[in-house]
């Protein structure tokens, strides 16, 4: 959420941002509702001030023991005259009360519309964000590693997983419908291993591990910017006004909502391993094969809450991106980093970098990580603040990034580490977490 003053002062910027980000935002209606909201508030304030002043006066008129009343009598006023003056005041108080009621009713209509419209206002992107329609126009920044060349006919991750007895898509679908799966044996061990490796690397980097709820109040989804607009992608429990999270970013970022942190507490650096749930509504026929786009997965997330300083945020953004790159490099997976274009940015993101890892079966790089910075967009929604060195209360800045998400990361691991005989070599970084296993072989081997 942006400061309404920024929107009033820069309506053309917001209109342009909405167009560049492909967001539906009626700036003209917002400004109109805001104008009426302020008019109502000004009328309220004026009437309440008059009501307060008249209320004090009438109390003096009606109290025979008050110094005012005694002085008025001493100056020649009669009780009847004072009562008449009190009636004039009371009549005006009644008029004020009658005038306030329709204002209150209108405010009850206007304020919710204002709040809803404010939720649709997008965060302007950083100057270095490229313009583009969708992810095909993201701009590559750098690459690490070289995609492997095979001297045999390589298999995709599903073929490998089924032959090795470590992936069972058919029974996953039987249990829970399309886009579900089972991981078994060494597959389950590898899944857990990449997650544990990522957690350990984040703890080494000073991030505090947190276990968070995966079923959160809808207010947290609104606070982090997933609602409105993302309801169709979430598994919702409408009866309880709660949602299953698509990422632990939601809970991690919202930990300190409605709090005022001390300046010396910042930055807060958290990491969490959680199961994530996504409906993938509207994705029928898109990436439906295998483990790329699925309904549930596990992810290690990193979140930073820092001071309201753009340069500090930028530095943290590169820090969290570097953390994720370190994990992918530890796994020995070739990847590239892209600067995400405006049409592929979320409503609240100032800038986002994606890590795309080479996947032989796709003959291309596939997204495995996203690193985003929001400035105070999420903090305003969450009322997440701190008191700076000058004792001024300010909104925090927030950032987040995937550390690792599995089983999607198993696609490049299995495909890139496969051998001609159908076995898969376990990356060295994972072996300590898999009981020293070096090679995954078929169950009968």
N, C-alpha and C positions, 0 to 999 in steps of 0.2 A: 504494500500500500504506500502511496506517495502522500506527501504533505499537500493538503488542499490548496495551500498558498502557492505551491509550485505549479499546480494545474491552472489556477487562476491567472498566474503571471505568464504561463507558457502554453496556452491552449494549442497553438499550432504545432509545437514540439510533440505534445501528447497525441494529436491526430496523426502526425507523421510516424510516430513510434507504433501506434496501433496498426497502421498500414504496413509498416516494415515487418512487424512481428505477426501479422495475419490475425490480429485480435479484434474481437467485436467490442468496441468501446464508443458509446454515444457521448462525446465530450460536450456537445451543445446542450443536451438534456441534463447532464450532470451540472453544468454551470447554471442552468436555469433553476434547477432544484436547489442548488447551493444558495443562489440569490434569494429565493423565497424562504429557505431555512433561516438565513441570516435576518431577513426582515421580520420573521416571526419572533426570533430571539430578541431583536431590538425592541419590538413591541412588548414582549414579555417583560423585559428588563425595565422599560419605562413605566409600565403599569404596576409592576411589583414595587418599584421604588416609591411611586405615589401611594400605593396601598400601605407600605410600611410607614411612610410619613403621616398619612391620615389616621392609621391605626394608633399611632402614638398620641396624636392630638385628641382623638375621641376619648381615649382613656383618661386624659386630663379633664376633659369637659364633664365626664360622668362621675368623677371621684370627688365628692364634697370635701374630703379631707386633704386633697392635694393643694400644694402652695398656689398653683395656677388658679384653681377654682376659688380659693379664699381671696386671692388678689383681685380676681374678676368681680367678685361680690363687693369687695371694698372699693373698687373703682366705679361702682354704680350699676353693674350688671345684675339682672334679676335671674333667679333660678329658671324662670320660664324662658328668658332670653338665651341663657346658656343651653337649655334643652333644645331650643329651636336651632341654634347653631350646630349642636351635636347631630340633630336630625339631617341637616344639610350634608354634613360630613358622612353620615351613615348612608344617605342616599347615593353619594358618590362612590362609596365603598361597594354598594350593591351593584352600581353600574360597572365598576371595575371587575367584580366577580363575574358578571354576565358577559363582559367582553373577553375575559380570559378563557372561558369554557370553549368557544369555537376555535380559539387559537390553539388550545391544547389538542383538540380533535384534529385540526389540520396538521399539527406537528407530529401526531401519531401516524399520519399518513405520509408526510414528507420525509421524516427521518429514516424510516426503513428503506425508502426508495433511494435516498442519498447514500446510505450505507451499502446498498446493493450495487449501485453504480460505481462507487469508489472501489469496490472489489474487482471491477473489470478494467481498471486503469493499469496499463503496462508500464514497467520500469524502462526508461530509455536505455538503450545499449551503450556500451563504451565506444569511443570513437574508432577504436581499432577493430571492431566487429565488422566483418564483411557483409554486404547486402546479398541476399539470396532468397530463393523461393522455398527450398527444402534442403535435406541433408546431402543431396547430390552437389550442392554448391558450397559446401563447407570447404575451407581452405587448408591444405596441408602445411604444417609448420616444420616438421622434422620426422625422420625415420630412425629406428634403431633395429639392428639385426637384418639379416637377409633371409627371405623366404627360402625354404628348403627345396631343392630339386631332387626328384625321385628317379631312380634307375629301375623301378618296378611300378606296376599299376597300383597306385595307392587306393585305399578304401576310405570312405567317410566315417565319421564317428559312430554312427548308428550301426553300420556294417561291422566295424571293429568291436563295438560294445556288445552286440548280440553274439558274435562269434566267440568272444572271450567270456561271455556269461556275466557281464557287469552292467549292462543296460537292458531294460525290458520295457519298451514302449507299449507293447500290446497289452500287457497286464496293467500297466499304469492307466491306460485308457479304459480298460474294463472296470477298474476301481473308481475312477473319478471323471471319465469323459476325455474328450480331446485335449491336447496340449498337456498331458500328464505323463508320468514315467515312473519307473523304479530304478534305483541304483543298487547293485548287489555286490557283495564280496569286495574285490579290489576297487570296484567303481565307487562304492560307498566310502571305502577308506581313502581313496584319492580325493573325493569330494570334501571329506572332513579335513584332510591334510592341507589342501590349499587354503581353507578357511583358517586353520590354526596357524599356518605359516604367516598369513596376513595379520592376524591378531598379534602374534609375537613381534612382528616387525613394527607395528604401530605402537605397541607398548615400549619397545626400545627407543622409539622416537618421541617419547614423552606424552603420548595420548593416554587418557584415563579410560580403561575399559568399563563399559556400562551394560547391564542387562536391562532392556527396556520392554514395555508392553508393545505387542503387535496389534492389539485391538484398542483403538484410541477414540476419544470423544471427537465428534465431527468438528468441534471448535478448533482442534489442533490441525485438522486438515485445511480448514479455512486459514488458520494462522500461518501455515507454511506455504500457502499459495496453491495447494492442490485442488481446493474448492474455492469458488465455483469454477466449473469447466471440466473437472476431472472425475465427476461422479460416476460416469459410465464406465470408467476404467477400474473403479474400486469395487471390492466386495463389501457391501454395506449391511449393517444391522439396523434398519430404520427404526424398529421398535425401541431400540436402546439409544438411538442417535449416536452410533459408533460405527467405525469403519476399520477393516483390516488394512494395515499399511502396505504400500507398495515399496517402501524403503524405511529403514530405521531413522533416516534423516528427520522424519516427522517428529518422533518422540525426542530424539537427541536435541534438536533445535529448540523444542518447546519446553525443555526441562526447567528453564528459568523464566517462563512466561509470567507476566504480572509481578516481576521482581525488579528491584533496583540493586544492581551489583556494585561492589566497590571497584574503583579504578584499578587497584592493585590485584584484583582477582582475575583480571583479563590478561591474556586471552584464555578462554576456556577451550580445552582441546579434548574431545571425546571420540571414542570409537566403540562401535557395537556390532555384534554378530546377531543377526535375526533372520527369521524366515520372512519372505516378502510375497505378497499376493497381488496379481494383476489379472484383470478380466480379459485384457487384450481385445476389447470391443472394437469392431470395425477393422480388425486385422485378418479377417477370413481370407484364406488363400495367400497370405503374406508370411513368408518365413515359417511355414507350418511344419516343415520337416525337421525331425530330431529335437535337439535341446536348445535351439536358438531362441525361440519365442514361446515361453511356457507360462503356465498359470501360477506356479509357485517355485521359489528358489531360495537359496540362502545367500546372504550378502554381508560382507564386512564393510561398514560405512565409517567415514571420518567427517566430523563436524567441528568447525571453529567458530566461536563467538568472540568478537574482538571489539576494540575501540572504534568509534565513528571517525575513521580516517581512511580516505581512499587509497593512499599510498600503502598504508599498513595492510589493507584488504588485498591489494594487488600482490604484495609480498607473500601473504598467507596463501593466496591462490596458487602461486607458483610452488609453494611448499607442499600443499596437498597433492598437486599434480605430480611433483617429484616423488612423493611417497608411493603413489600408485605405480609410477614407472619403475620404481625400485623393486616392487613385487613382481611385475611382469618380467623384468630383467633377471630376477632371481630364478624365474621359471625357464629362462632362456627362450622366450617367445618373441619373434619379430613383430614390431608394431609401428604405428605411426600416430602422431598427435595432430589433430585438426582443430582449427579455430572455427567454431560453429557459427553459421551465418544467421542473419536476423530472422529469416523465416522458419528456422529450426530451434529458435530460442523460446523458452517458457516465458510466461507473462512477467515473472519477477526477476529473471536472470539479467544481470548486467553484462556478463560474458561467460561463455562456457567453452571448455576444452574437452574434446572426446579423445580417448585412447581407442584405437581400432587395431585389433590383433589379427595377424594373417591366419586365414582359415583355408587350407587347401581345397576342401570340398566346395567352397563358395568361389574359389579362384579370385579372392579379393580379401581386403581387410574388413573385419566385422567389429562393430562397436562392442566394447567390453567395459568401458569406464566413462563416466562423465564428471567433470569438475566444474562447479559453478560458484560464482559469487553474486551476492544479492544487495550489497550495501545495507540500507536499513529497511528494505522492502518487507522482509519477513518479521523483523523486530517490531515494526509499527503495528502489524497485525497481531502480534503476540504480546504487545506491551512489554517488550524485553528491553530494559534500560540499565544504565549505569551512571554513577555520579563521578564526573571527571575530576582532575586535580584541582580545578577551580570551583568545585562543589556544584557545578551545573549538571543537571540531569539531562542525559542524552540517550537517544536510541542506539543500540549496539549495531554492529555489522555482523552478518552471518555468511558462512561459506560451507560447502560440503563436497564430498567426492567419494566415489566408489573406491574401496581398496581392492576388493576382489568380489566377483559374483560367480557362484557356481550353482548349477553345472555348466553354464555357458562357457566358462573358461576351459572346461574339459574338452570342448570341441577342438581348439587348437592344440591342446596338450596331446590328446589321443592321436590326432591326425599327423602332427608334426613329429611325434616320437615313435610312430609305427615302424615296424620292421617288415622285411620282405616275407617272413614266415608267418605274419599275422599277429605276432606278439607286439607289445608296446613297452618301450623302455621308460622306466619311471625317472622323471627329472631328479637330479641329485638333491635339490633343495627339499623335495618331498619325502625322500627315503627315511629320514629320521622319524617322520610322522606316520610312516606306513610299516613300522617294524623292521626296517632295513630292506624292504622289498626293492629289488632292482629291475625286475621285468614282470609284466603282467602276462600270464599265459592262459590258454584255455583250461577249463576245470579238469579236463582229462589228462593234461600234460603233467 
